[in-house]
């Protein structure tokens, strides 16, 4: 008899491209290929790139807040959009998908329900049908940096409900598990640590174009406060004088902010920083393979998939020595204290100028990255599901 697993739609409404939706895309597609498991999902509408590029998903696009009012951004837009949905001036696709979840849970046919984010809309139906719930927690960024997130209290209330009502919590690192125990006072026995993996090794090599960024340092992803981008830039300003050909490639993360523009202008390095968007995995791989090294100066991460991505593609990693970084990178990265400018400068400089060190990090990185595979993630996740059912 096949084990029936239901995933919901939450993260696929929020993310067009990103680590959380990638994680669930990999779970849904790869578990669907396993014998003895049957996967259902409530993703009827989504603008997510992974789904829309996969012909096995029959997904319709939906009208999101990003399309609202000609894609203009202004304070209060989210509240106004929600009012439009409330009065049915725009279609609320989430209600239709929530009804799908309700019907499937109340049918009594679902063995495991795994919601993809922290809205507990499903709780009444899961309790009524006695369906075991598994929730994945990626990090505690909103808890640790709540001052940087407006209106975060409601989000944290919902997240707390989801975590405490779950029968099992998957943490994506030992670091996240420790944070869950410390912050939410969860018993360790309720938490299962299952590491993530990178999907970039699934791209065929003939699709990869290599660019000439051999003098460049790569920064990938968003540049929120805890990502520490501006201190990183301030720290390495002296390097531009020592190495005149040095450039910084900033991949993804959206448009440059006013504070970033001011920093680059005051530092007189505007012509040394290049902001590049990437539209698919092939373009991101090209950047990893073309740049001299990758720097990840974040103060806190739940896991740090870019570390694995960089290692897979032969780009030496220089990163923070905090949170999950040591757990993920092991001895295959060169570390610094992300709170000290001098430490960042010295570490980046050492790897940038030292060819032999870079080759050593590349070799260790290839080996280290092999420890993190989706095959392992899927196997451990399915074991978690089965162990939970057997324990009830």
JOWO-V431632 format. One record per residue. RES is the residue in one small letter. SS is DSSP state (H for helix, E for strand, C for the rest). PSI is psi as a letter, one per 40 degrees, with the letter a starting at -180 (* if undefined). BURIAL is + if it has 24 or more other ideal C-beta (glycine too) atoms within 12 Angstrom, else -. Layout:
# JOWO-V431632
res = <RES,RES>
ss = <SS,SS>
psi = <PSI,PSI>
burial = <BURIAL,BURIAL>
This chain:
# JOWO-V431632
res = <x,x,x,x,x,x,x,x,x,x,x,x,x,x,x,x,x,x,x,x,x,x,x,x,x,x,x,x,x,x,x,x,x,x,x,x,x,x,x,x,x,x,x,x,x,x,x,x,x,x,x,x,x,x,x,x,x,x,x,x,x,x,x,x,x,x,x,x,x,x,x,x,x,x,x,x,x,x,x,x,x,x,x,x,x,x,x,x,x,x,x,x,x,x,x,x,x,x,x,x,x,x,x,x,x,x,x,x,x,x,x,x,x,x,x,x,x,x,x,x,x,x,x,x,x,x,x,x,x,x,x,x,x,x,x,x,x,x,x,x,x,x,x,x,x,x,x,x,x,x,x,x,x,x,x,x,x,x,x,x,x,x,x,x,x,x,x,x,x,x,x,x,x,x,x,x,x,x,x,x,x,x,x,x,x,x,x,x,x,x,x,x,x,x,x,x,x,x,x,x,x,x,x,x,x,x,x,x,x,x,x,x,x,x,x,x,x,x,x,x,x,x,x,x,x,x,x,x,x,x,x,x,x,x,x,x,x,x,x,x,x,x,x,x,x,x,x,x,x,x,x,x,x,x,x,x,x,x,x,x,x,x,x,x,x,x,x,x,x,x,x,x,x,x,x,x,x,x,x,x,x,x,x,x,x,x,x,x,x,x,x,x,x,x,x,x,x,x,x,x,x,x,x,x,x,x,x,x,x,x,x,x,x,x,x,x,x,x,x,x,x,x,x,x,x,x,x,x,x,x,x,x,x,x,x,x,x,x,x,x,x,x,x,x,x,x,x,x,x,x,x,x,x,x,x,x,x,x,x,x,x,x,x,x,x,x,x,x,x,x,x,x,x,x,x,x,x,x,x,x,x,x,x,x,x,x,x,x,x,x,x,x>
ss = <C,C,E,E,E,E,E,C,C,H,H,H,H,H,C,C,C,C,H,H,H,H,H,H,H,H,H,H,H,H,H,C,C,C,C,C,E,E,E,E,E,C,C,C,E,C,C,C,H,H,H,H,C,C,C,C,C,C,C,E,C,C,C,C,C,C,C,C,C,C,C,C,C,C,C,C,H,H,H,H,H,H,H,H,H,H,C,C,C,C,C,C,H,H,H,H,H,H,H,H,H,H,H,H,H,H,C,C,C,C,C,E,E,E,C,C,C,C,C,C,C,C,H,H,H,H,H,H,H,C,C,E,E,E,E,E,E,C,C,C,H,H,H,H,C,H,H,H,C,C,C,H,H,H,H,H,H,H,H,H,H,H,H,H,H,C,C,E,E,E,E,C,C,H,H,H,H,H,H,H,H,H,H,H,C,C,C,H,H,H,E,E,E,C,C,C,C,C,C,H,H,H,C,C,H,H,H,C,C,C,C,C,E,E,E,E,E,E,E,E,C,C,C,C,H,H,H,C,H,H,H,H,H,H,H,H,H,H,H,H,H,H,C,C,C,C,E,E,E,E,E,C,C,C,C,C,C,H,H,H,H,H,H,H,H,H,C,C,C,H,H,H,E,E,E,E,C,C,C,C,H,H,H,H,H,H,H,H,H,H,E,E,E,E,E,E,C,C,C,C,C,C,C,C,H,H,H,H,H,H,H,H,C,C,C,E,E,E,E,E,C,C,C,C,H,H,H,H,H,C,C,C,E,E,E,E,C,C,C,C,H,H,H,H,H,H,H,H,H,H,H,H,H,C,H,H,H,H,H,H,H,H,H,H,H,H,H,H,H,C,C,C,C,H,H,H,H,H,H,H,H,H,H,H,H,H,H,H,H,H,H,C>
psi = <h,i,h,h,h,h,i,a,e,d,d,e,d,d,h,d,h,i,d,d,d,d,d,d,d,d,d,d,d,d,d,d,e,i,i,e,h,h,h,i,i,f,g,d,h,i,e,h,d,d,d,e,e,h,e,e,h,g,h,i,i,i,h,i,d,d,e,h,f,f,f,i,h,i,h,e,d,d,d,d,d,d,d,d,d,d,e,f,d,i,h,g,d,d,d,d,d,d,d,d,d,d,d,d,d,e,d,e,e,h,d,h,h,g,i,e,a,f,h,f,d,e,d,d,d,d,d,d,e,f,h,h,h,h,h,h,h,d,i,f,d,d,d,d,f,d,d,e,h,i,f,e,d,d,d,d,d,d,d,d,d,d,d,d,e,i,d,i,h,h,h,e,i,d,d,d,d,d,d,d,d,d,d,e,f,i,i,d,e,e,h,h,h,h,i,a,i,i,e,d,e,e,h,h,d,e,e,h,h,h,i,g,f,e,e,i,h,h,h,h,a,i,f,i,d,e,e,f,d,d,d,d,d,d,d,e,d,d,d,d,d,d,g,d,e,h,i,h,h,h,h,a,e,a,i,h,i,d,d,d,d,d,d,d,d,d,e,f,f,d,e,e,h,h,h,h,i,h,e,i,d,d,d,d,d,d,d,d,e,d,i,d,i,h,h,g,e,i,d,h,i,d,c,f,d,d,d,d,d,d,d,d,e,f,h,i,h,h,i,i,f,i,b,e,d,d,d,d,d,b,e,e,i,h,i,i,h,e,e,h,d,d,d,d,d,d,d,d,d,d,d,d,e,g,d,d,d,d,d,d,d,d,d,d,d,d,d,d,d,e,e,h,i,d,d,d,d,d,d,d,d,d,d,d,d,d,d,d,d,d,e,*>
burial = <-,-,+,+,+,+,+,+,+,+,+,+,+,+,+,+,+,+,+,+,+,+,+,+,+,+,+,+,+,+,+,+,-,-,-,-,+,+,+,+,+,+,+,+,+,+,+,+,-,+,+,+,-,-,-,-,+,-,+,-,-,+,-,+,+,-,-,+,-,-,-,-,-,-,-,-,-,-,-,-,+,-,-,-,-,-,-,-,-,-,-,+,+,+,-,-,+,+,-,+,+,+,-,+,+,-,-,-,-,+,+,+,+,+,+,+,+,+,+,+,+,+,+,-,+,+,-,-,+,-,+,+,+,+,+,+,+,+,+,+,+,+,+,+,-,-,-,-,-,-,-,-,-,-,-,-,-,+,+,+,+,+,+,+,+,+,+,+,+,+,+,+,+,+,+,+,+,-,+,+,-,-,+,+,-,+,-,-,-,+,+,+,+,+,+,+,+,+,+,+,+,-,-,-,-,-,-,-,-,-,+,-,+,-,+,+,+,+,+,+,+,+,+,-,-,+,+,+,+,+,+,+,+,+,+,+,+,-,+,+,-,-,-,-,-,+,+,+,+,+,+,+,+,-,-,-,-,-,-,+,-,-,+,+,-,-,+,-,+,-,-,+,+,+,+,+,-,+,-,-,+,+,+,+,+,+,+,+,+,+,+,+,+,+,+,+,+,+,+,+,+,+,+,+,+,+,+,+,+,+,+,+,+,+,+,+,+,+,+,+,+,+,+,+,+,-,+,+,+,+,-,+,+,+,+,+,-,+,-,-,-,-,+,+,+,-,+,+,+,+,+,+,-,-,-,-,+,+,-,-,+,+,-,+,+,-,-,+,+,-,+,+,-,+,-,-,+,+,-,+,+,+,-,+,+,+,-,+,+,-,-,->
